Amino acid sequence: MNFINRPNGKFTNEEKVKMFHTMGGVASVIALVLVILIESGIEGERREMADMGLTAMIVMLAVSLIGSMYFKK
């Protein structure tokens, strides 16, 4: 069973851009939550994990920006 219900099994460029925009939106919300946790001191002894998560979300934001710019051309 194919994941994509299309005759050729390919995403269009508009669908790819929408996917990258959605990915960037989710990553920005998670990054905001992690920043709030870090700045308020709620993370406690898991500070390193929160820092790694924030770094990962920053990378996801960069990937979503680059991906959406690549497929908009």
VMD Tcl script that builds the backbone (N, CA, C; Angstrom):
set m [mol new atoms 219]
animate dup $m
set s [atomselect $m all]
$s set {name element resname resid chain x y z} {
  {N N MET 1 A 0.834 -1.179 0.000}
  {CA C MET 1 A 0.000 0.000 0.000}
  {C C MET 1 A 0.880 1.246 0.000}
  {N N ASN 2 A 0.634 2.148 -0.914}
  {CA C ASN 2 A 1.420 3.363 -1.020}
  {C C ASN 2 A 1.025 4.368 0.051}
  {N N PHE 3 A 2.007 5.116 0.527}
  {CA C PHE 3 A 1.748 6.183 1.483}
  {C C PHE 3 A 1.053 7.363 0.805}
  {N N ILE 4 A 1.386 7.594 -0.450}
  {CA C ILE 4 A 0.823 8.708 -1.210}
  {C C ILE 4 A -0.231 8.159 -2.159}
  {N N ASN 5 A -1.434 8.680 -2.090}
  {CA C ASN 5 A -2.507 8.232 -2.984}
  {C C ASN 5 A -2.477 9.036 -4.281}
  {N N ARG 6 A -1.504 8.775 -5.088}
  {CA C ARG 6 A -1.368 9.423 -6.384}
  {C C ARG 6 A -0.976 8.364 -7.397}
  {N N PRO 7 A -1.361 8.568 -8.631}
  {CA C PRO 7 A -0.987 7.569 -9.649}
  {C C PRO 7 A 0.519 7.438 -9.827}
  {N N ASN 8 A 1.235 8.566 -9.741}
  {CA C ASN 8 A 2.686 8.501 -9.935}
  {C C ASN 8 A 3.443 8.426 -8.610}
  {N N GLY 9 A 2.762 8.590 -7.469}
  {CA C GLY 9 A 3.409 8.478 -6.167}
  {C C GLY 9 A 4.311 9.629 -5.800}
  {N N LYS 10 A 4.091 10.805 -6.374}
  {CA C LYS 10 A 4.957 11.967 -6.129}
  {C C LYS 10 A 4.151 13.106 -5.511}
  {N N PHE 11 A 4.822 13.871 -4.650}
  {CA C PHE 11 A 4.243 15.103 -4.121}
  {C C PHE 11 A 4.441 16.220 -5.132}
  {N N THR 12 A 3.499 17.156 -5.184}
  {CA C THR 12 A 3.706 18.348 -6.006}
  {C C THR 12 A 4.577 19.324 -5.218}
  {N N ASN 13 A 5.121 20.319 -5.911}
  {CA C ASN 13 A 5.961 21.311 -5.226}
  {C C ASN 13 A 5.170 22.102 -4.200}
  {N N GLU 14 A 3.898 22.385 -4.488}
  {CA C GLU 14 A 3.071 23.114 -3.522}
  {C C GLU 14 A 2.868 22.304 -2.252}
  {N N GLU 15 A 2.685 21.008 -2.393}
  {CA C GLU 15 A 2.531 20.145 -1.216}
  {C C GLU 15 A 3.826 20.062 -0.409}
  {N N LYS 16 A 4.961 20.053 -1.097}
  {CA C LYS 16 A 6.245 20.026 -0.400}
  {C C LYS 16 A 6.467 21.308 0.383}
  {N N VAL 17 A 6.142 22.458 -0.217}
  {CA C VAL 17 A 6.295 23.736 0.476}
  {C C VAL 17 A 5.377 23.781 1.690}
  {N N LYS 18 A 4.140 23.304 1.541}
  {CA C LYS 18 A 3.201 23.278 2.669}
  {C C LYS 18 A 3.723 22.374 3.783}
  {N N MET 19 A 4.322 21.245 3.420}
  {CA C MET 19 A 4.881 20.335 4.414}
  {C C MET 19 A 6.017 21.000 5.188}
  {N N PHE 20 A 6.899 21.716 4.486}
  {CA C PHE 20 A 8.003 22.396 5.158}
  {C C PHE 20 A 7.493 23.537 6.032}
  {N N HIS 21 A 6.445 24.234 5.602}
  {CA C HIS 21 A 5.870 25.290 6.434}
  {C C HIS 21 A 5.267 24.714 7.706}
  {N N THR 22 A 4.581 23.593 7.591}
  {CA C THR 22 A 4.002 22.942 8.764}
  {C C THR 22 A 5.096 22.464 9.713}
  {N N MET 23 A 6.144 21.889 9.156}
  {CA C MET 23 A 7.263 21.422 9.973}
  {C C MET 23 A 7.917 22.586 10.708}
  {N N GLY 24 A 8.074 23.714 10.048}
  {CA C GLY 24 A 8.654 24.890 10.683}
  {C C GLY 24 A 7.755 25.443 11.770}
  {N N GLY 25 A 6.443 25.418 11.545}
  {CA C GLY 25 A 5.510 25.898 12.563}
  {C C GLY 25 A 5.546 25.052 13.819}
  {N N VAL 26 A 5.581 23.749 13.645}
  {CA C VAL 26 A 5.649 22.843 14.800}
  {C C VAL 26 A 6.972 23.015 15.537}
  {N N ALA 27 A 8.069 23.125 14.792}
  {CA C ALA 27 A 9.382 23.297 15.417}
  {C C ALA 27 A 9.462 24.616 16.176}
  {N N SER 28 A 8.837 25.668 15.667}
  {CA C SER 28 A 8.900 26.952 16.370}
  {C C SER 28 A 8.098 26.919 17.665}
  {N N VAL 29 A 6.968 26.219 17.676}
  {CA C VAL 29 A 6.179 26.109 18.911}
  {C C VAL 29 A 6.945 25.295 19.953}
  {N N ILE 30 A 7.553 24.191 19.543}
  {CA C ILE 30 A 8.326 23.382 20.484}
  {C C ILE 30 A 9.531 24.162 20.996}
  {N N ALA 31 A 10.188 24.921 20.114}
  {CA C ALA 31 A 11.328 25.734 20.542}
  {C C ALA 31 A 10.896 26.796 21.536}
  {N N LEU 32 A 9.742 27.404 21.325}
  {CA C LEU 32 A 9.240 28.405 22.263}
  {C C LEU 32 A 8.979 27.787 23.630}
  {N N VAL 33 A 8.385 26.603 23.654}
  {CA C VAL 33 A 8.138 25.914 24.929}
  {C C VAL 33 A 9.456 25.596 25.629}
  {N N LEU 34 A 10.449 25.143 24.870}
  {CA C LEU 34 A 11.746 24.834 25.476}
  {C C LEU 34 A 12.428 26.080 26.016}
  {N N VAL 35 A 12.319 27.204 25.311}
  {CA C VAL 35 A 12.901 28.454 25.807}
  {C C VAL 35 A 12.221 28.882 27.104}
  {N N ILE 36 A 10.904 28.752 27.159}
  {CA C ILE 36 A 10.178 29.098 28.386}
  {C C ILE 36 A 10.614 28.195 29.537}
  {N N LEU 37 A 10.766 26.898 29.270}
  {CA C LEU 37 A 11.227 25.975 30.312}
  {C C LEU 37 A 12.620 26.336 30.808}
  {N N ILE 38 A 13.510 26.657 29.874}
  {CA C ILE 38 A 14.888 26.979 30.252}
  {C C ILE 38 A 14.948 28.293 31.025}
  {N N GLU 39 A 14.274 29.319 30.545}
  {CA C GLU 39 A 14.336 30.634 31.187}
  {C C GLU 39 A 13.642 30.667 32.549}
  {N N SER 40 A 12.605 29.860 32.726}
  {CA C SER 40 A 11.901 29.871 34.014}
  {C C SER 40 A 12.540 28.929 35.028}
  {N N GLY 41 A 13.434 28.071 34.595}
  {CA C GLY 41 A 14.126 27.175 35.507}
  {C C GLY 41 A 13.333 25.932 35.860}
  {N N ILE 42 A 12.276 25.636 35.127}
  {CA C ILE 42 A 11.434 24.484 35.437}
  {C C ILE 42 A 12.133 23.171 35.085}
  {N N GLU 43 A 13.056 23.195 34.113}
  {CA C GLU 43 A 13.656 21.945 33.636}
  {C C GLU 43 A 14.506 21.275 34.706}
  {N N GLY 44 A 14.992 22.022 35.683}
  {CA C GLY 44 A 15.739 21.447 36.806}
  {C C GLY 44 A 16.995 20.728 36.385}
  {N N GLU 45 A 17.088 19.454 36.743}
  {CA C GLU 45 A 18.297 18.681 36.467}
  {C C GLU 45 A 18.375 18.220 35.019}
  {N N ARG 46 A 17.353 18.474 34.232}
  {CA C ARG 46 A 17.350 18.065 32.817}
  {C C ARG 46 A 17.709 19.233 31.900}
  {N N ARG 47 A 18.549 20.115 32.352}
  {CA C ARG 47 A 18.934 21.303 31.579}
  {C C ARG 47 A 19.629 20.918 30.271}
  {N N GLU 48 A 20.517 19.923 30.331}
  {CA C GLU 48 A 21.248 19.522 29.133}
  {C C GLU 48 A 20.294 18.968 28.072}
  {N N MET 49 A 19.281 18.227 28.513}
  {CA C MET 49 A 18.316 17.678 27.569}
  {C C MET 49 A 17.492 18.791 26.924}
  {N N ALA 50 A 17.125 19.794 27.718}
  {CA C ALA 50 A 16.378 20.923 27.166}
  {C C ALA 50 A 17.237 21.707 26.177}
  {N N ASP 51 A 18.512 21.860 26.479}
  {CA C ASP 51 A 19.420 22.546 25.545}
  {C C ASP 51 A 19.564 21.771 24.238}
  {N N MET 52 A 19.667 20.442 24.337}
  {CA C MET 52 A 19.764 19.629 23.120}
  {C C MET 52 A 18.476 19.721 22.305}
  {N N GLY 53 A 17.336 19.708 22.979}
  {CA C GLY 53 A 16.061 19.834 22.281}
  {C C GLY 53 A 15.929 21.167 21.581}
  {N N LEU 54 A 16.373 22.234 22.251}
  {CA C LEU 54 A 16.328 23.559 21.635}
  {C C LEU 54 A 17.238 23.625 20.416}
  {N N THR 55 A 18.410 23.033 20.511}
  {CA C THR 55 A 19.316 22.985 19.364}
  {C C THR 55 A 18.694 22.211 18.203}
  {N N ALA 56 A 18.040 21.103 18.508}
  {CA C ALA 56 A 17.395 20.315 17.462}
  {C C ALA 56 A 16.270 21.101 16.794}
  {N N MET 57 A 15.519 21.870 17.566}
  {CA C MET 57 A 14.426 22.658 16.982}
  {C C MET 57 A 14.968 23.794 16.124}
  {N N ILE 58 A 16.101 24.362 16.500}
  {CA C ILE 58 A 16.725 25.401 15.676}
  {C C ILE 58 A 17.168 24.800 14.342}
  {N N VAL 59 A 17.712 23.595 14.384}
  {CA C VAL 59 A 18.099 22.903 13.144}
  {C C VAL 59 A 16.867 22.617 12.295}
  {N N MET 60 A 15.774 22.181 12.912}
  {CA C MET 60 A 14.540 21.919 12.172}
  {C C MET 60 A 14.005 23.194 11.515}
  {N N LEU 61 A 14.098 24.326 12.212}
  {CA C LEU 61 A 13.671 25.593 11.616}
  {C C LEU 61 A 14.514 25.934 10.395}
  {N N ALA 62 A 15.823 25.709 10.506}
  {CA C ALA 62 A 16.702 25.992 9.368}
  {C C ALA 62 A 16.396 25.062 8.194}
  {N N VAL 63 A 16.159 23.790 8.464}
  {CA C VAL 63 A 15.849 22.831 7.405}
  {C C VAL 63 A 14.527 23.190 6.737}
  {N N SER 64 A 13.532 23.578 7.530}
  {CA C SER 64 A 12.243 23.916 6.932}
  {C C SER 64 A 12.341 25.186 6.092}
  {N N LEU 65 A 13.139 26.150 6.524}
  {CA C LEU 65 A 13.326 27.371 5.736}
  {C C LEU 65 A 14.026 27.067 4.421}
  {N N ILE 66 A 15.097 26.303 4.488}
  {CA C ILE 66 A 15.850 25.968 3.277}
  {C C ILE 66 A 15.000 25.111 2.336}
  {N N GLY 67 A 14.266 24.152 2.879}
  {CA C GLY 67 A 13.427 23.293 2.046}
  {C C GLY 67 A 12.318 24.053 1.355}
  {N N SER 68 A 11.661 24.954 2.090}
  {CA C SER 68 A 10.581 25.709 1.450}
  {C C SER 68 A 11.120 26.684 0.406}
  {N N MET 69 A 12.293 27.266 0.651}
  {CA C MET 69 A 12.879 28.154 -0.351}
  {C C MET 69 A 13.319 27.364 -1.577}
  {N N TYR 70 A 13.811 26.147 -1.385}
  {CA C TYR 70 A 14.265 25.328 -2.515}
  {C C TYR 70 A 13.096 24.944 -3.425}
  {N N PHE 71 A 11.962 24.570 -2.835}
  {CA C PHE 71 A 10.847 24.120 -3.647}
  {C C PHE 71 A 9.969 25.250 -4.159}
  {N N LYS 72 A 10.187 26.489 -3.685}
  {CA C LYS 72 A 9.422 27.618 -4.206}
  {C C LYS 72 A 9.962 28.133 -5.520}
  {N N LYS 73 A 11.205 27.781 -5.846}
  {CA C LYS 73 A 11.828 28.328 -7.062}
  {C C LYS 73 A 11.128 27.927 -8.324}
}
mol reanalyze $m
mol bondsrecalc $m
mol representation Tube
mol addrep $m
